[in-house]
Amino acid sequence: MFQHRSAELDSSFINRLILWWFNSVPWKGARKDLEPGDLFDVNEGSTSKYLSDLWEQHWEPRLKGYLRRKELYSKSLR
């Protein structure tokens, strides 16, 4: 969809921390209306698909553990 590899991938830790790698986008937007070609590609690790899969991978086991402990606790009160 977009044409540019994200500058975040090649930025130093400090530049990532303060989002310096992103500065070119607002500067360009201040000079003219942004178009899809002006934007960076989304990093694979930042896509909603990747993040939701990662969330499910970690959430499900913890939810099952919580529900199991809750059930055991309820039974212990009887």
CNS distance restraints for C-alpha pairs under 8 A (distance, minus, plus):
assign (resid   1 and name CA) (resid  36 and name CA) 7.82 0.50 0.50
assign (resid   1 and name CA) (resid  41 and name CA) 7.51 0.50 0.50
assign (resid   2 and name CA) (resid  36 and name CA) 6.18 0.50 0.50
assign (resid   2 and name CA) (resid  37 and name CA) 5.40 0.50 0.50
assign (resid   2 and name CA) (resid  38 and name CA) 7.71 0.50 0.50
assign (resid   2 and name CA) (resid  39 and name CA) 6.31 0.50 0.50
assign (resid   2 and name CA) (resid  40 and name CA) 6.14 0.50 0.50
assign (resid   2 and name CA) (resid  41 and name CA) 5.30 0.50 0.50
assign (resid   3 and name CA) (resid  37 and name CA) 5.75 0.50 0.50
assign (resid   3 and name CA) (resid  38 and name CA) 7.82 0.50 0.50
assign (resid   3 and name CA) (resid  39 and name CA) 7.55 0.50 0.50
assign (resid   3 and name CA) (resid  40 and name CA) 6.85 0.50 0.50
assign (resid   3 and name CA) (resid  41 and name CA) 6.75 0.50 0.50
assign (resid   4 and name CA) (resid  37 and name CA) 7.52 0.50 0.50
assign (resid   4 and name CA) (resid  38 and name CA) 7.74 0.50 0.50
assign (resid   4 and name CA) (resid  39 and name CA) 6.84 0.50 0.50
assign (resid   4 and name CA) (resid  40 and name CA) 4.85 0.50 0.50
assign (resid   4 and name CA) (resid  41 and name CA) 5.78 0.50 0.50
assign (resid   5 and name CA) (resid   9 and name CA) 7.91 0.50 0.50
assign (resid   5 and name CA) (resid  40 and name CA) 5.72 0.50 0.50
assign (resid   5 and name CA) (resid  41 and name CA) 5.43 0.50 0.50
assign (resid   6 and name CA) (resid  10 and name CA) 7.82 0.50 0.50
assign (resid   6 and name CA) (resid  40 and name CA) 4.84 0.50 0.50
assign (resid   6 and name CA) (resid  41 and name CA) 5.55 0.50 0.50
assign (resid   6 and name CA) (resid  42 and name CA) 6.89 0.50 0.50
assign (resid   6 and name CA) (resid  43 and name CA) 6.93 0.50 0.50
assign (resid   7 and name CA) (resid  11 and name CA) 6.28 0.50 0.50
assign (resid   7 and name CA) (resid  21 and name CA) 5.68 0.50 0.50
assign (resid   7 and name CA) (resid  22 and name CA) 7.39 0.50 0.50
assign (resid   7 and name CA) (resid  40 and name CA) 7.50 0.50 0.50
assign (resid   8 and name CA) (resid  16 and name CA) 6.40 0.50 0.50
assign (resid   8 and name CA) (resid  21 and name CA) 5.60 0.50 0.50
assign (resid   8 and name CA) (resid  22 and name CA) 7.49 0.50 0.50
assign (resid  11 and name CA) (resid  15 and name CA) 5.84 0.50 0.50
assign (resid  11 and name CA) (resid  16 and name CA) 6.22 0.50 0.50
assign (resid  11 and name CA) (resid  21 and name CA) 6.43 0.50 0.50
assign (resid  12 and name CA) (resid  16 and name CA) 6.23 0.50 0.50
assign (resid  13 and name CA) (resid  17 and name CA) 6.07 0.50 0.50
assign (resid  14 and name CA) (resid  18 and name CA) 6.32 0.50 0.50
assign (resid  15 and name CA) (resid  19 and name CA) 5.67 0.50 0.50
assign (resid  15 and name CA) (resid  20 and name CA) 4.84 0.50 0.50
assign (resid  15 and name CA) (resid  21 and name CA) 6.03 0.50 0.50
assign (resid  16 and name CA) (resid  20 and name CA) 6.43 0.50 0.50
assign (resid  16 and name CA) (resid  21 and name CA) 6.55 0.50 0.50
assign (resid  19 and name CA) (resid  23 and name CA) 7.30 0.50 0.50
assign (resid  22 and name CA) (resid  26 and name CA) 7.61 0.50 0.50
assign (resid  23 and name CA) (resid  27 and name CA) 6.33 0.50 0.50
assign (resid  24 and name CA) (resid  28 and name CA) 5.97 0.50 0.50
assign (resid  25 and name CA) (resid  29 and name CA) 6.07 0.50 0.50
assign (resid  25 and name CA) (resid  38 and name CA) 7.28 0.50 0.50
assign (resid  25 and name CA) (resid  39 and name CA) 6.96 0.50 0.50
assign (resid  26 and name CA) (resid  30 and name CA) 6.01 0.50 0.50
assign (resid  27 and name CA) (resid  31 and name CA) 6.63 0.50 0.50
assign (resid  28 and name CA) (resid  32 and name CA) 6.28 0.50 0.50
assign (resid  28 and name CA) (resid  33 and name CA) 7.93 0.50 0.50
assign (resid  28 and name CA) (resid  34 and name CA) 7.13 0.50 0.50
assign (resid  29 and name CA) (resid  33 and name CA) 5.48 0.50 0.50
assign (resid  29 and name CA) (resid  34 and name CA) 5.28 0.50 0.50
assign (resid  34 and name CA) (resid  38 and name CA) 6.06 0.50 0.50
assign (resid  34 and name CA) (resid  39 and name CA) 7.83 0.50 0.50
assign (resid  35 and name CA) (resid  39 and name CA) 7.27 0.50 0.50
assign (resid  42 and name CA) (resid  46 and name CA) 6.57 0.50 0.50
assign (resid  42 and name CA) (resid  47 and name CA) 6.69 0.50 0.50
assign (resid  43 and name CA) (resid  47 and name CA) 6.72 0.50 0.50
assign (resid  44 and name CA) (resid  50 and name CA) 7.05 0.50 0.50
assign (resid  45 and name CA) (resid  50 and name CA) 6.09 0.50 0.50
assign (resid  45 and name CA) (resid  51 and name CA) 7.02 0.50 0.50
assign (resid  46 and name CA) (resid  50 and name CA) 6.91 0.50 0.50
assign (resid  46 and name CA) (resid  51 and name CA) 6.64 0.50 0.50
assign (resid  47 and name CA) (resid  51 and name CA) 6.22 0.50 0.50
assign (resid  48 and name CA) (resid  52 and name CA) 5.78 0.50 0.50
assign (resid  49 and name CA) (resid  53 and name CA) 6.16 0.50 0.50
assign (resid  50 and name CA) (resid  54 and name CA) 6.19 0.50 0.50
assign (resid  51 and name CA) (resid  55 and name CA) 6.03 0.50 0.50
assign (resid  52 and name CA) (resid  56 and name CA) 6.15 0.50 0.50
assign (resid  53 and name CA) (resid  57 and name CA) 6.15 0.50 0.50
assign (resid  54 and name CA) (resid  58 and name CA) 6.48 0.50 0.50
assign (resid  55 and name CA) (resid  59 and name CA) 5.72 0.50 0.50
assign (resid  56 and name CA) (resid  60 and name CA) 5.79 0.50 0.50
assign (resid  57 and name CA) (resid  61 and name CA) 7.51 0.50 0.50
assign (resid  58 and name CA) (resid  62 and name CA) 6.77 0.50 0.50
assign (resid  59 and name CA) (resid  63 and name CA) 6.00 0.50 0.50
assign (resid  60 and name CA) (resid  64 and name CA) 6.17 0.50 0.50
assign (resid  61 and name CA) (resid  65 and name CA) 6.17 0.50 0.50
assign (resid  62 and name CA) (resid  66 and name CA) 6.09 0.50 0.50
assign (resid  63 and name CA) (resid  67 and name CA) 6.14 0.50 0.50
assign (resid  64 and name CA) (resid  68 and name CA) 6.09 0.50 0.50
assign (resid  65 and name CA) (resid  69 and name CA) 6.18 0.50 0.50
assign (resid  66 and name CA) (resid  70 and name CA) 6.03 0.50 0.50
assign (resid  67 and name CA) (resid  71 and name CA) 6.11 0.50 0.50
assign (resid  68 and name CA) (resid  72 and name CA) 6.25 0.50 0.50
assign (resid  69 and name CA) (resid  73 and name CA) 6.03 0.50 0.50
assign (resid  70 and name CA) (resid  74 and name CA) 6.14 0.50 0.50
assign (resid  71 and name CA) (resid  75 and name CA) 6.23 0.50 0.50
assign (resid  72 and name CA) (resid  76 and name CA) 6.18 0.50 0.50
assign (resid  73 and name CA) (resid  77 and name CA) 6.56 0.50 0.50
assign (resid  74 and name CA) (resid  78 and name CA) 7.01 0.50 0.50
